[in-house]
Amino acid sequence: MAQRGRTVHGEAANAGHRVLAPDDAEVEAYLEQALHAPPPDRADAGPVEPDTVIILDFGSQFAQLIARRVRELNIYSELLPHDTPWAEIQRRRPKAIILSGGPASVYDEGAPLADPAIWAGGIPVLGICYGIQLMAHQLGGEVVPSAKREYGPASIDITSADGLFLGMDRQQPVWMSHGDAIVRPPIGFAATAQSESTAYAGLADPSRKLYGIQFHPEVVHTPGGRDLLRNFLVEIAGVSPTWTPANFVETAIADIRSRVGDGRVICALSGGVDSAVAARLVHRAIGDQLTCIYVDHGLMRKRESELLRATFAETLGMRLVMVDARDRFLARLAGVEDPEEKRRIIGDEFIRVFEEEAAGLGQIDFLTQGTLYPDVIESKTSDSKAAAKIKTHHNVGGLPADLRFSLIEPLRYLFKDEVRRVGTELGLPDAIVLRQPFPGPGLAIRILGEVTAERLDTLREADWIVIDEIKSAGMYRSLWQSFAILTPVRSVGVMGDGRTYANVVAIRAVTSDDGMTADWARLPYELLAKISSRIVNEVPGVNRVVYDISSKPPATIEWE
């Protein structure tokens, strides 16, 4: 076991501390790449306040996807509950409002409604699926159960090429998902599209800037959806597409400087994409007022600590404290098998270590975390029947009630693809920005059952082989995540001429855009065979390898 202790880099460094030195070709190559990445800081021209689009969520499984599609148009969007009061919407000064779909029927008792003031507020409104039905219902039209439910691919005929459908072909493939239909539109509305089963697949009242569609433009199964959203937001609502990584960085830096003032900040640096971008952003804003603390809890992948030190301390010049707390975490995790309890323990211990380190650094006022929007969504317990807690994320669910730092979470409302673009804008090397996501609790939630030093070593070696072979096959960047899981299962095998009873390792590889949904990756059989052969032959105590072919949903990406 390596010496336990604390290593300080940057201006806070002292001569007596142990320094982790890069000792292999990969670390040297990584450092060489990083050295050429950071551009010089740009002059601060002042942030530009982006136009805002409000999306009211009526419980649709696609609500978050609408937000992402809007942002892909370089337009800032916020997702709010369907019953957000008009005064609160006005306070945010949106240039447009989008109503999501939802599972309810407008005539159901207790059906979700919008504040009626939005119809007369003068702000352009687009209703999608349930949203168009709600618009018709609240404005005096009639909605009834459909004689023929539409779910899946369909075709619409555009009857009015103006407005939403400007420049689009008259016939469009779309994705439908509804059991109700509008049979009488409100006064002032005209039909703009129809399908075989839906006379009012599109409605518009341009005088009141109210528009609706019965299909989902946000899904890939509606190829013209992006053009439709652009028509509504840019051409009809006049929204300026100024939501860019550069503008976000400038705005975030200004916000961080204003909030922090002369205060001091520590960052919970894990080495993953999220915390790396958060750290770089805060460092760009306040420089040496930030001290990054990396806690080696012994739950990291192979050689992660060396790579992190090389990038952040040596290349980017950040103040970095490296704390070796492996024994401490293992002691607290001893005998613990429940995944939520693992997450709680790891989150709690992280904070305790930070507090101890902060005590040695003097007055610390803020803690930076790389929390993302999907983390918040999946961990949130909502009053909405459409929302359900799936699991607690380390960044948002494991913090103790008596946390004595104020939190700075500059990426809290960004999706992962946006974080990567911001990281590139900040000059982080591709080896950090384009790396696959890694959970805050580390390998602890990729070991099913108790976490021990021996089981960690087994998983670490197996995981190294998975990543090594996927990189060699040129597939690393095409996958959202790829990793090994150590199961609690042991199986009989034959190695040499003898019987074995050893561990079963599972391999997980998925494709995804943002981690909200994911599909299992169709890795070539030859690649899977090579990974399996290497693990069984190179990792002691493993005699069987299996491949996970579950999508999210119904499964999650991680096993715990």
C-alpha positions as CSV (number, residue, x, y, z in Angstrom):
1,M,0.0,0.0,0.0
2,A,1.3,3.4,-1.0
3,Q,2.2,6.0,1.6
4,R,-0.9,8.0,2.8
5,G,-0.6,11.7,2.9
6,R,-1.2,15.1,1.3
7,T,0.4,16.6,-1.8
8,V,0.2,20.3,-2.6
9,H,1.0,21.8,-6.0
10,G,1.1,25.3,-7.3
11,E,1.8,28.3,-5.2
12,A,0.7,26.5,-2.1
13,A,3.3,23.8,-2.5
14,N,5.8,23.0,0.2
15,A,9.0,21.1,-0.3
16,G,8.2,18.3,2.1
17,H,5.2,16.8,0.4
18,R,5.1,13.7,-1.7
19,V,4.8,14.4,-5.4
20,L,3.1,11.9,-7.8
21,A,5.3,11.8,-10.9
22,P,4.2,10.6,-14.4
23,D,5.8,7.3,-14.8
24,D,4.5,6.0,-18.1
25,A,4.2,6.9,-21.7
26,E,0.5,7.6,-21.6
27,V,0.9,10.3,-18.9
28,E,3.7,11.9,-20.8
29,A,1.7,12.0,-24.0
30,Y,-1.3,13.3,-22.2
31,L,0.7,16.2,-20.7
32,E,2.3,17.0,-24.1
33,Q,-1.2,17.3,-25.6
34,A,-2.4,19.4,-22.7
35,L,0.5,21.8,-23.0
36,H,-0.6,22.9,-26.4
37,A,-4.3,23.3,-25.6
38,P,-5.0,26.4,-23.4
39,P,-5.4,29.6,-25.4
40,P,-4.5,32.9,-23.9
41,D,-7.3,34.6,-21.9
42,R,-9.4,36.8,-24.0
43,A,-10.1,40.4,-23.2
44,D,-13.3,40.7,-21.2
45,A,-15.7,42.6,-23.5
46,G,-18.6,42.1,-21.0
47,P,-21.3,39.4,-21.1
48,V,-24.3,39.6,-23.4
49,E,-27.6,38.7,-21.7
50,P,-29.1,36.0,-23.9
51,D,-32.8,35.9,-24.9
52,T,-34.7,33.4,-22.9
53,V,-37.3,30.8,-23.9
54,I,-39.5,29.3,-21.2
55,I,-40.6,25.7,-21.6
56,L,-43.6,24.7,-19.3
57,D,-43.4,21.0,-18.4
58,F,-46.7,19.1,-18.4
59,G,-45.1,15.8,-17.6
60,S,-43.8,14.8,-21.1
61,Q,-41.0,12.3,-21.3
62,F,-39.6,14.6,-24.0
63,A,-39.6,17.9,-21.9
64,Q,-35.9,17.8,-21.4
65,L,-35.3,17.1,-25.0
66,I,-37.3,20.2,-26.0
67,A,-34.9,22.2,-23.8
68,R,-31.9,20.6,-25.5
69,R,-33.2,21.1,-29.0
70,V,-33.8,24.8,-28.3
71,R,-30.2,25.2,-26.9
72,E,-28.9,23.5,-30.0
73,L,-30.2,26.5,-31.9
74,N,-27.9,28.6,-29.7
75,I,-31.0,29.9,-27.7
76,Y,-31.2,29.7,-23.9
77,S,-34.1,27.8,-22.5
78,E,-35.4,27.2,-19.0
79,L,-37.7,24.4,-18.0
80,L,-40.4,25.4,-15.5
81,P,-43.4,23.6,-13.9
82,H,-46.6,23.8,-15.9
83,D,-48.4,25.8,-13.3
84,T,-45.7,28.5,-12.9
85,P,-47.6,31.8,-12.3
86,W,-47.7,34.4,-15.0
87,A,-45.9,36.9,-12.8
88,E,-43.0,34.5,-12.4
89,I,-42.8,33.9,-16.2
90,Q,-42.9,37.7,-16.8
91,R,-40.1,38.2,-14.3
92,R,-37.8,36.1,-16.5
93,R,-38.6,38.2,-19.6
94,P,-39.0,35.4,-22.1
95,K,-39.1,36.0,-25.8
96,A,-41.2,32.9,-26.3
97,I,-43.0,30.1,-24.4
98,I,-43.3,26.4,-25.4
99,L,-45.8,24.1,-23.8
100,S,-44.6,20.5,-23.6
101,G,-46.7,17.4,-24.2
102,G,-47.9,15.2,-21.3
103,P,-49.7,12.0,-20.5
104,A,-53.0,13.6,-19.2
105,S,-56.2,14.5,-21.0
106,V,-57.4,18.1,-20.8
107,Y,-60.9,17.0,-19.7
108,D,-59.6,14.8,-16.9
109,E,-60.4,15.9,-13.3
110,G,-57.2,17.6,-12.0
111,A,-55.7,17.9,-15.5
112,P,-52.6,20.1,-15.5
113,L,-53.4,23.7,-16.6
114,A,-51.3,26.7,-17.5
115,D,-51.9,30.2,-16.0
116,P,-54.6,31.6,-18.4
117,A,-52.7,34.9,-18.6
118,I,-50.1,33.4,-21.0
119,W,-52.7,33.5,-23.8
120,A,-53.1,37.2,-23.6
121,G,-49.6,38.1,-22.6
122,G,-48.3,39.1,-26.0
123,I,-45.5,36.6,-25.9
124,P,-45.4,34.0,-28.7
125,V,-46.6,30.6,-27.5
126,L,-46.1,27.2,-29.2
127,G,-48.1,24.2,-27.8
128,I,-46.8,20.7,-28.5
129,C,-49.1,17.7,-28.3
130,Y,-50.9,18.1,-25.0
131,G,-49.9,21.8,-25.3
132,I,-51.9,22.4,-28.4
133,Q,-54.9,20.6,-26.8
134,L,-54.6,22.7,-23.7
135,M,-54.5,25.8,-25.8
136,A,-57.6,24.8,-27.7
137,H,-59.4,23.8,-24.5
138,Q,-58.6,26.9,-22.4
139,L,-59.5,29.2,-25.3
140,G,-62.9,27.8,-26.0
141,G,-62.2,25.0,-28.5
142,E,-63.2,21.4,-28.1
143,V,-61.1,18.3,-27.5
144,V,-62.4,14.8,-27.4
145,P,-61.0,11.2,-27.2
146,S,-59.8,10.3,-30.6
147,A,-61.5,7.4,-32.5
148,K,-58.1,6.4,-33.7
149,R,-55.1,6.9,-31.4
150,E,-51.9,8.0,-33.1
151,Y,-48.6,6.7,-31.7
152,G,-45.5,6.5,-33.7
153,P,-44.5,7.6,-37.3
154,A,-47.1,9.5,-39.3
155,S,-47.3,11.9,-42.2
156,I,-48.8,15.4,-42.2
157,D,-49.8,17.6,-45.0
158,I,-49.1,21.3,-44.5
159,T,-52.0,23.4,-45.5
160,S,-50.4,26.8,-44.7
161,A,-46.8,27.3,-45.6
162,D,-46.5,30.5,-43.6
163,G,-45.3,30.8,-40.0
164,L,-44.1,27.6,-38.4
165,F,-43.8,25.7,-41.8
166,L,-42.0,28.5,-43.7
167,G,-39.7,26.9,-46.3
168,M,-40.6,23.3,-45.5
169,D,-41.9,20.7,-47.9
170,R,-45.7,20.4,-48.0
171,Q,-45.6,16.8,-46.7
172,Q,-43.6,16.0,-43.6
173,P,-42.8,12.8,-41.7
174,V,-43.5,13.3,-38.0
175,W,-43.8,11.5,-34.7
176,M,-47.3,11.4,-33.1
177,S,-48.2,10.4,-29.5
178,H,-51.8,11.3,-28.6
179,G,-55.1,9.7,-27.8
180,D,-57.2,12.9,-27.9
181,A,-58.0,15.1,-30.9
182,I,-59.2,18.7,-31.4
183,V,-62.5,18.7,-33.2
184,R,-63.3,22.4,-33.0
185,P,-60.5,25.0,-32.8
186,P,-61.0,28.2,-30.8
187,I,-62.2,31.4,-32.6
188,G,-59.4,33.1,-34.5
189,F,-57.4,29.9,-35.1
190,A,-56.9,28.4,-38.6
191,A,-55.7,24.9,-39.4
192,T,-52.1,24.8,-40.7
193,A,-51.5,21.0,-41.0
194,Q,-53.5,17.8,-41.0
195,S,-52.8,14.0,-41.0
196,E,-54.9,11.1,-42.0
197,S,-56.4,10.9,-38.5
198,T,-56.1,14.4,-37.3
199,A,-57.8,17.4,-39.0
200,Y,-55.9,19.8,-36.8
201,A,-52.3,18.6,-36.7
202,G,-51.4,22.3,-36.7
203,L,-53.2,25.5,-35.6
204,A,-52.2,29.1,-35.6
205,D,-53.6,32.5,-34.6
206,P,-50.9,34.8,-35.8
207,S,-52.7,37.9,-34.5
208,R,-52.3,36.6,-30.9
209,K,-48.9,34.9,-31.7
210,L,-50.4,31.5,-30.7
211,Y,-49.3,28.3,-32.5
212,G,-49.8,24.6,-31.9
213,I,-48.8,21.3,-33.3
214,Q,-50.1,17.8,-32.5
215,F,-46.8,16.1,-33.2
216,H,-43.3,16.2,-31.5
217,P,-40.7,18.3,-33.3
218,E,-38.1,17.6,-30.7
219,V,-37.5,13.9,-31.5
220,V,-35.3,12.6,-34.3
221,H,-38.3,10.9,-35.8
222,T,-39.5,14.3,-36.9
223,P,-36.7,15.3,-39.4
224,G,-38.1,18.8,-40.0
225,G,-38.5,19.5,-36.2
226,R,-35.4,21.6,-36.0
227,D,-36.5,23.8,-38.8
228,L,-39.9,24.2,-37.3
229,L,-38.5,25.2,-33.9
230,R,-36.2,27.7,-35.6
231,N,-39.1,29.2,-37.5
232,F,-41.0,29.7,-34.3
233,L,-38.2,31.0,-32.2
234,V,-36.2,33.1,-34.7
235,E,-38.7,34.1,-37.4
236,I,-41.9,34.4,-35.4
237,A,-40.7,35.3,-31.9
238,G,-37.6,37.2,-32.9
239,V,-35.3,35.4,-30.5
240,S,-31.6,36.1,-31.0
241,P,-29.4,32.9,-31.2
242,T,-26.7,34.3,-28.8
243,W,-26.5,31.3,-26.4
244,T,-23.0,30.2,-27.3
245,P,-20.1,28.7,-25.2
246,A,-18.2,32.0,-25.4
247,N,-21.2,34.0,-24.1
248,F,-21.9,31.5,-21.4
249,V,-18.3,31.7,-20.2
250,E,-18.3,35.5,-20.1
251,T,-21.6,35.5,-18.2
252,A,-20.6,32.8,-15.8
253,I,-17.3,34.5,-15.1
254,A,-19.1,37.8,-14.3
255,D,-21.5,36.0,-12.0
256,I,-18.8,34.1,-10.2
257,R,-16.7,37.3,-9.7
258,S,-19.7,39.2,-8.4
259,R,-20.8,36.4,-6.0
260,V,-17.3,35.5,-4.7
261,G,-15.9,39.0,-4.3
262,D,-12.8,38.7,-2.2
263,G,-13.8,35.3,-0.9
264,R,-11.9,32.0,-1.2
265,V,-13.1,28.9,-3.0
266,I,-12.3,25.3,-3.0
267,C,-13.2,22.9,-5.8
268,A,-14.2,19.3,-5.5
269,L,-12.0,18.2,-8.3
270,S,-12.5,14.6,-9.4
271,G,-10.7,14.6,-12.7
272,G,-13.9,14.0,-14.7
273,V,-15.3,16.3,-17.4
274,D,-17.8,18.1,-15.1
275,S,-15.6,19.1,-12.2
276,A,-12.7,19.8,-14.6
277,V,-14.7,22.4,-16.6
278,A,-16.2,23.8,-13.4
279,A,-12.7,24.2,-11.9
280,R,-11.3,25.8,-15.1
281,L,-14.3,28.2,-15.3
282,V,-13.9,29.3,-11.6
283,H,-10.1,29.6,-12.0
284,R,-10.6,31.8,-15.1
285,A,-12.9,34.0,-13.0
286,I,-10.9,34.4,-9.7
287,G,-7.5,32.9,-10.3
288,D,-5.6,31.9,-7.1
289,Q,-8.6,32.6,-4.9
290,L,-9.5,29.0,-6.0
291,T,-7.8,26.0,-4.5
292,C,-8.7,22.6,-6.0
293,I,-8.8,19.7,-3.7
294,Y,-8.5,16.2,-5.2
295,V,-9.3,13.4,-2.8
296,D,-7.9,10.1,-3.8
297,H,-10.5,7.9,-2.2
298,G,-9.1,4.8,-3.7
299,L,-12.1,4.4,-6.0
300,M,-10.6,5.9,-9.1
301,R,-9.6,4.2,-12.3
302,K,-6.0,3.2,-13.0
303,R,-3.5,6.1,-13.1
304,E,-6.2,8.7,-12.7
305,S,-4.3,10.6,-10.0
306,E,-1.2,11.0,-12.1
307,L,-3.1,12.2,-15.1
308,L,-5.0,14.8,-13.0
309,R,-1.9,16.2,-11.4
310,A,-0.2,16.5,-14.8
311,T,-3.1,18.5,-16.3
312,F,-4.2,20.8,-13.5
313,A,-1.2,21.5,-11.5
314,E,1.6,21.5,-14.1
315,T,-0.2,22.5,-17.3
316,L,-2.9,24.8,-16.1
317,G,-1.1,26.2,-13.1
318,M,-3.9,25.7,-10.6
319,R,-3.4,25.5,-6.8
320,L,-4.0,21.8,-6.2
321,V,-4.1,19.8,-3.0
322,M,-4.0,16.1,-3.4
323,V,-5.2,14.1,-0.4
324,D,-4.5,10.4,-0.1
325,A,-7.6,9.2,1.9
326,R,-7.8,5.6,0.6
327,D,-7.7,3.9,4.0
328,R,-10.3,6.3,5.4
329,F,-12.9,5.6,2.7
330,L,-12.4,1.9,2.7
331,A,-12.9,1.8,6.5
332,R,-16.2,3.6,6.2
333,L,-17.4,1.5,3.3
334,A,-16.5,-1.8,5.1
335,G,-19.5,-4.1,5.1
336,V,-21.8,-1.7,3.2
337,E,-23.6,-3.2,0.2
338,D,-26.6,-0.9,-0.4
339,P,-25.8,1.5,-3.3
340,E,-27.6,4.5,-1.9
341,E,-25.8,4.0,1.4
342,K,-22.5,3.9,-0.5
343,R,-23.3,7.2,-2.2
344,R,-24.3,8.8,1.1
345,I,-21.1,7.7,2.8
346,I,-18.9,8.8,0.0
347,G,-20.6,12.2,-0.3
348,D,-20.3,12.7,3.4
349,E,-16.7,11.6,3.7
350,F,-15.8,13.9,0.7
351,I,-17.2,16.9,2.5
352,R,-15.5,16.0,5.8
353,V,-12.1,15.7,4.0
354,F,-12.7,19.1,2.3
355,E,-13.6,20.7,5.6
356,E,-10.4,19.4,7.2
357,E,-8.3,20.6,4.3
358,A,-10.1,23.9,4.3
359,A,-9.2,24.4,8.0
360,G,-5.6,24.2,7.0
361,L,-6.0,26.7,4.2
362,G,-7.6,29.4,6.3
363,Q,-11.0,31.0,5.7
364,I,-12.9,29.2,2.9
365,D,-16.2,30.6,1.8
366,F,-17.4,28.5,-1.2
367,L,-17.3,25.0,-2.5
368,T,-17.4,24.4,-6.3
369,Q,-19.1,21.3,-7.8
370,G,-19.6,20.1,-11.3
371,T,-23.3,19.4,-10.9
372,L,-25.2,19.2,-14.3
373,Y,-28.8,19.5,-15.2
374,P,-29.4,15.7,-15.7
375,D,-28.0,15.2,-12.2
376,V,-30.6,17.6,-10.8
377,I,-33.4,16.1,-12.8
378,E,-32.8,12.5,-11.8
379,S,-32.3,13.3,-8.2
380,K,-35.2,15.7,-7.8
381,T,-38.3,14.6,-6.0
382,S,-41.2,16.5,-7.5
383,D,-44.9,16.9,-6.7
384,S,-45.6,16.0,-10.3
385,K,-46.9,12.5,-10.8
386,A,-44.8,12.4,-14.0
387,A,-41.6,12.8,-12.0
388,A,-39.9,10.1,-10.0
389,K,-36.7,9.8,-8.2
390,I,-34.4,7.3,-9.9
391,K,-31.3,7.5,-7.8
392,T,-29.3,9.9,-5.8
393,H,-26.4,11.6,-7.6
394,H,-23.2,12.1,-5.7
395,N,-23.1,15.8,-6.5
396,V,-26.6,16.6,-5.4
397,G,-27.8,14.0,-3.0
398,G,-24.9,13.2,-0.7
399,L,-24.2,16.5,0.9
400,P,-24.6,16.7,4.7
401,A,-27.2,19.1,6.2
402,D,-24.6,21.0,8.2
403,L,-22.4,21.9,5.1
404,R,-20.6,25.0,6.1
405,F,-19.6,26.2,2.6
406,S,-21.9,28.0,0.1
407,L,-22.1,26.1,-3.1
408,I,-21.0,27.3,-6.5
409,E,-22.4,25.1,-9.3
410,P,-21.7,27.0,-12.5
411,L,-22.8,24.1,-14.8
412,R,-26.0,23.3,-12.9
413,Y,-28.2,24.0,-15.9
414,L,-26.1,22.7,-18.7
415,F,-26.3,19.4,-20.5
416,K,-23.2,17.3,-21.0
417,D,-22.7,18.2,-24.6
418,E,-22.8,21.9,-23.6
419,V,-20.3,21.3,-20.9
420,R,-17.9,19.8,-23.4
421,R,-18.2,22.8,-25.7
422,V,-17.6,25.2,-22.7
423,G,-14.5,23.1,-21.8
424,T,-13.2,23.6,-25.3
425,E,-13.9,27.3,-25.2
426,L,-11.9,27.4,-21.9
427,G,-8.9,25.7,-23.5
428,L,-9.1,22.4,-21.8
429,P,-7.4,19.6,-23.7
430,D,-9.5,17.1,-25.7
431,A,-8.2,14.3,-23.4
432,I,-10.2,15.9,-20.6
433,V,-13.1,17.5,-22.5
434,L,-13.9,14.4,-24.6
435,R,-13.4,11.8,-22.0
436,Q,-16.3,9.6,-21.0
437,P,-18.4,10.5,-17.9
438,F,-17.2,8.9,-14.6
439,P,-19.5,8.8,-11.5
440,G,-18.6,10.8,-8.4
441,P,-18.6,7.7,-6.2
442,G,-16.2,6.1,-8.6
443,L,-15.7,2.4,-8.8
444,A,-17.7,1.9,-5.5
445,I,-20.9,1.8,-7.5
446,R,-19.4,-0.4,-10.2
447,I,-18.7,-3.1,-7.5
448,L,-21.9,-4.8,-6.6
449,G,-21.8,-5.6,-2.9
450,E,-19.1,-4.7,-0.5
451,V,-16.1,-2.6,-1.5
452,T,-12.7,-3.9,-0.5
453,A,-9.2,-3.2,-1.6
454,E,-8.9,-6.6,-3.3
455,R,-12.2,-6.1,-5.2
456,L,-11.1,-2.6,-6.2
457,D,-7.8,-3.9,-7.6
458,T,-9.7,-6.6,-9.6
459,L,-12.2,-4.1,-11.1
460,R,-9.5,-1.5,-11.8
461,E,-7.5,-3.9,-13.9
462,A,-10.5,-5.2,-15.8
463,D,-11.7,-1.7,-16.4
464,W,-8.3,-0.7,-17.7
465,I,-8.5,-3.5,-20.3
466,V,-12.0,-2.5,-21.4
467,I,-10.9,1.1,-22.1
468,D,-7.6,0.1,-23.6
469,E,-9.2,-2.2,-26.2
470,I,-12.0,0.3,-27.0
471,K,-9.4,3.0,-27.6
472,S,-7.3,0.7,-29.7
473,A,-10.4,-0.1,-31.8
474,G,-11.0,3.6,-32.4
475,M,-14.4,3.6,-30.7
476,Y,-13.8,5.5,-27.5
477,R,-15.2,8.8,-28.6
478,S,-18.2,7.3,-30.3
479,L,-19.4,5.8,-27.0
480,W,-21.0,7.7,-24.2
481,Q,-19.6,5.4,-21.6
482,S,-17.8,2.1,-21.5
483,F,-16.6,0.3,-18.4
484,A,-16.4,-2.9,-16.4
485,I,-18.6,-4.0,-13.4
486,L,-17.6,-6.4,-10.8
487,T,-20.6,-8.5,-10.0
488,P,-21.3,-10.4,-6.7
489,V,-21.6,-13.6,-8.7
490,R,-19.0,-16.3,-8.8
491,S,-19.1,-19.1,-11.4
492,V,-17.4,-22.4,-12.2
493,G,-14.8,-22.4,-14.8
494,V,-11.8,-24.3,-16.2
495,M,-8.4,-22.8,-16.5
496,G,-5.6,-25.0,-17.5
497,D,-6.5,-28.4,-16.3
498,G,-8.1,-27.2,-13.1
499,R,-11.6,-26.2,-11.9
500,T,-12.0,-22.6,-10.8
501,Y,-14.7,-20.8,-8.9
502,A,-14.1,-17.1,-9.6
503,N,-15.6,-13.7,-10.2
504,V,-17.9,-12.7,-13.1
505,V,-17.1,-9.3,-14.7
506,A,-19.8,-7.5,-16.8
507,I,-19.0,-5.1,-19.6
508,R,-21.2,-2.0,-20.2
509,A,-20.9,0.2,-23.3
510,V,-23.7,2.6,-24.3
511,T,-24.3,5.4,-26.9
512,S,-26.2,8.5,-25.9
513,D,-26.5,12.3,-26.5
514,D,-26.8,13.5,-23.0
515,G,-27.1,10.5,-20.6
516,M,-30.9,11.0,-20.1
517,T,-31.5,8.0,-22.4
518,A,-29.0,5.5,-23.8
519,D,-28.8,2.5,-26.0
520,W,-26.4,-0.4,-25.6
521,A,-23.5,-0.2,-28.0
522,R,-23.2,-2.9,-30.7
523,L,-19.6,-3.6,-30.2
524,P,-18.0,-5.9,-32.8
525,Y,-17.8,-9.5,-31.7
526,E,-14.1,-9.5,-32.3
527,L,-13.6,-6.6,-29.9
528,L,-15.7,-8.2,-27.2
529,A,-13.8,-11.5,-27.6
530,K,-10.5,-9.7,-27.2
531,I,-11.7,-7.9,-24.1
532,S,-13.0,-11.1,-22.6
533,S,-9.8,-13.0,-23.4
534,R,-7.6,-10.4,-21.9
535,I,-9.6,-10.0,-18.7
536,V,-9.8,-13.7,-18.0
537,N,-6.1,-14.1,-18.7
538,E,-4.7,-11.0,-17.1
539,V,-6.9,-10.3,-14.1
540,P,-6.5,-12.7,-11.3
541,G,-9.7,-14.2,-9.9
542,V,-11.9,-13.7,-12.9
543,N,-13.1,-16.6,-15.1
544,R,-16.2,-15.2,-16.9
545,V,-17.1,-12.1,-18.8
546,V,-20.7,-11.1,-19.8
547,Y,-22.0,-8.1,-21.9
548,D,-24.9,-5.9,-20.8
549,I,-27.4,-5.3,-23.6
550,S,-29.9,-3.2,-21.7
551,S,-31.0,0.3,-22.8
552,K,-31.9,3.3,-20.6
553,P,-34.8,3.1,-19.9
554,P,-35.7,0.6,-18.5
555,A,-32.2,0.1,-17.0
556,T,-29.9,2.9,-15.9
557,I,-26.4,3.3,-17.3
558,E,-24.7,2.5,-14.0
559,W,-25.7,-0.7,-12.3
560,E,-26.0,1.0,-8.9
